[in-house]
């Protein structure tokens, strides 16, 4: 076996404590920085969800009313609900694409 050199003694307790406190402080700063970003992302995702869901619900509600009025089964509910869902997905996609474009122009 080759000699690897003299073994180091573990750092004294005081130095280990300083290192531990420094790591903790670094983690806490990173968490605080990410916390604000996480809340913004969560709010944005919830907002996008509503952009998709609301037109679909409006389509289903209008379709249900038309189905009851004209005794058409679920024809209007299904059709208008899907149309509302498609519109909501398109609106969400357009909103996200616009935000990405704004970030590219402003950030890069």
LUMZADO-894386 format. One record per atom (N, C-alpha, C): x, y, z; residue in three letters. Coordinates in steps of 0.001 Angstrom, whole numbers, plus 500000, padded with zeros to 6 digits. Layout:
BEGIN
XYZALA/...
***
This chain:
BEGIN
500818498823500000UNK/500000500000500000UNK/500862501241500000UNK/500423502204499254UNK/501151503459499200UNK/500688504344500344UNK/501606505086500843UNK/501269506010501930UNK/500526507210501355UNK/499461507584501991UNK/498664508720501528UNK/499004509997502251UNK/499928509954503071UNK/500305511158503803UNK/499732511136505205UNK/500106512106505977UNK/499605512136507355UNK/498101512419507380UNK/497442511774508294UNK/496002511979508453UNK/495755513281509192UNK/494705513976508725UNK/494345515229509387UNK/493475514950510591UNK/493661515744511568UNK/492797515653512744UNK/491494516364512400UNK/490369515875512885UNK/489106516564512607UNK/489141517977513156UNK/488427518903512494UNK/488457520284512985UNK/487893520345514395UNK/488350521295515140UNK/487826521406516508UNK/486325521695516480UNK/485717521459517579UNK/484263521617517696UNK/483817523024517327UNK/484603523994517679UNK/484241525382517379UNK/484195525631515862UNK/485180525082515144UNK/485227525264513687UNK/484068524517513017UNK/483763523328513492UNK/482615522582512946UNK/481322523344513164UNK/481187523976514329UNK/479988524761514615UNK/479888525947513656UNK/480994526647513411UNK/480980527776512465UNK/480566527316511075UNK/481108526182510636UNK/480757525650509314UNK/479279525284509238UNK/478795524693510311UNK/477381524306510346UNK/476472525532510292UNK/476813526556511051UNK/476017527792511061UNK/476079528464509689UNK/477241528456509055UNK/477372529068507728UNK/476522528327506705UNK/476527526978506760UNK/475685526200505842UNK/474209526476506077UNK/473825526558507354UNK/472433526840507686UNK/472019528210507159UNK/472860529197507349UNK/472554530557506885UNK/472445530598505364UNK/473298529867504692UNK/473252529808503228UNK/471954529160502753UNK/471550528066503391UNK/470283527412503038UNK/469101528336503298UNK/469151529066504423UNK/468051529975504760UNK/467944531109503739UNK/469064531679503308UNK/469031532729502275UNK/468475532202500967UNK/468903531000500576UNK/468402530404499337UNK/466894530146499435UNK/466440529649500595UNK/465015529391500770UNK/464211530684500691UNK/464693531750501318UNK/463978533033501272UNK/463913533574499846UNK/464984533420499104UNK/464996533897497713UNK/464031533091496860UNK/463973531791497081UNK/463100530933496280UNK/461653531015496717UNK/461406531376497973UNK/460032531415498481UNK/459196532410497692UNK/459716533585497444UNK/458982534576496672UNK/458719534099495258UNK/459702533480494667UNK/459541532964493316UNK/458511531844493275UNK/458510530989494280UNK/457585529871494330UNK/456145530364494438UNK/455906531381495256UNK/454556531920495390UNK/454078532537494079UNK/454969533215493386UNK/454604533814492099UNK/454271532734491086UNK/455081531683491063UNK/454827530583490128UNK/453506529904490457UNK/453239529684491731UNK/451980529049492138UNK/450784529912491742UNK/450892531211491944UNK/449800532107491564UNK/449611532114490046UNK/450708532082489313UNK/450607532067487850UNK/449961530784487363UNK/450341529654487953UNK/449745528375487551UNK/448259528361487883UNK/447888528859489048UNK/446473528919489413UNK/445726529841488463UNK/446332530961488090UNK/445695531881487147UNK/445486531247485786UNK/446494530512485313UNK/446369529820484030UNK/445278528768484120UNK/445182528097485255UNK/444121527094485437UNK/442739527712485290UNK/442562528893485885UNK/441267529561485766UNK/440998530016484338UNK/442043530401483637UNK/441877530806482228UNK/441354529631481404UNK/441747528428481762UNK/441287527239481034UNK/439904526804481507UNK/439695526806482816UNK/438470526237483391UNK/437238527116483171UNK/437380528423483312UNK/436203529294483246UNK/435469529241481899UNK/436145529312480753UNK/435409529190479498UNK/434733527824479342UNK/435390526773479833UNK/434785525441479756UNK/433511525383480604UNK/433576525914481814UNK/432382525919482677UNK/431269526779482077UNK/431644527906481495UNK/430637528761480857UNK/429999528026479686UNK/430802527299478908UNK/430258526518477799UNK/429321525425478273UNK/429733524728479334UNK/428858523681479879UNK/427563524269480422UNK/427640525406481103UNK/426439526026481668UNK/425486526484480563UNK/426024527158479552UNK/425185527591478433UNK/424604526387477699UNK/425442525371477503UNK/424954524149476846UNK/423873523456477642UNK/424029523415478963UNK/423000522795479810UNK/421676523555479698UNK/421763524863479689UNK/420555525675479554UNK/419888525419478190UNK/420691525380477132UNK/420133525111475798UNK/419565523695475700UNK/420244522726476310UNK/419735521343476311UNK/418388521258477013UNK/418242521950478138UNK/416971521926478868UNK/415885522641478074UNK/416245523725477427UNK/415259524505476677UNK/414756523759475442UNK/415677523105474732UNK/415298522426473494UNK/415230520910473630UNK/415325520397474841UNK/415260518966475136UNK/416163518169474184UNK/417425518534474188UNK/418367517953473231UNK/419321516947473865UNK/419055516479475055UNK/419976515537475701UNK/421199516282476223UNK/422371515916475712UNK/423607516576476126UNK/424364517139474928UNK/423676517327473837UNK/424333517777472612UNK/424985519141472804UNK/424223520104473269UNK/424769521448473455UNK/425799521496474585UNK/425526520768475677UNK/426465520758476801UNK/427827520234476372UNK/427829519129475672UNK/429098518536475240UNK/429808519443474234UNK/429075519897473259UNK/429690520716472217UNK/430227522039472737UNK/429403522763473474UNK/429840524061473988UNK/430886523922475096UNK/430794522858475872UNK/431812522613476897UNK/433176522363476262UNK/433210521546475212UNK/434475521282474508UNK/434980522532473792UNK/434068523281473231UNK/434458524524472578UNK/435060525510473600UNK/434447525597474772UNK/434979526452475842UNK/436332525967476325UNK/436500524652476435UNK/437786524099476844UNK/438861524407475809UNK/438528524234474544UNK/439492524552473481UNK/439861526035473514UNK/438877526896473690UNK/439154528328473770UNK/440033528648474969UNK/439754528035476132UNK/440553528265477325UNK/441998527808477144UNK/442199526662476515UNK/443563526180476254UNK/444288527117475301UNK/443596527575474280UNK/444208528514473337UNK/444592529822474043UNK/443703530324474891UNK/443976531569475608UNK/445170531399476558UNK/445252530252477235UNK/446373530000478135UNK/447674529900477335UNK/447647529207476224UNK/448830529075475384UNK/449293530449474894UNK/448365531272474456UNK/448705532611473976UNK/449311533459475099UNK/448746533350476290UNK/449245534108477438UNK/450677533677477793UNK/450928532387477831UNK/452260531879478156UNK/453260532271477080UNK/452856532171475810UNK/453754532551474715UNK/454112534032474799UNK/453152534869475141UNK/453406536300475275UNK/454371536580476434UNK/454211535874477537UNK/455112536062478676UNK/456530535621478336UNK/456663534509477624UNK/457998534043477228UNK/458657535054476300UNK/457881535607475396UNK/458418536613474469UNK/458865537851475227UNK/458071538291476194UNK/458437539450477013UNK/459718539202477788UNK/459883537974478322UNK/461093537652479064UNK/462318537661478165UNK/462178537148476947UNK/463299537139476021UNK/463737538552475662UNK/462765539408475423UNK/463086540782475060UNK/463689541545476230UNK/463123541357477413UNK/463600542101478576UNK/464813541490479232UNK/464893540159479257UNK/465971539497479985UNK/467232539296479186UNK/467116539062477885UNK/468326538745477107UNK/468735539894476220UNK/
***
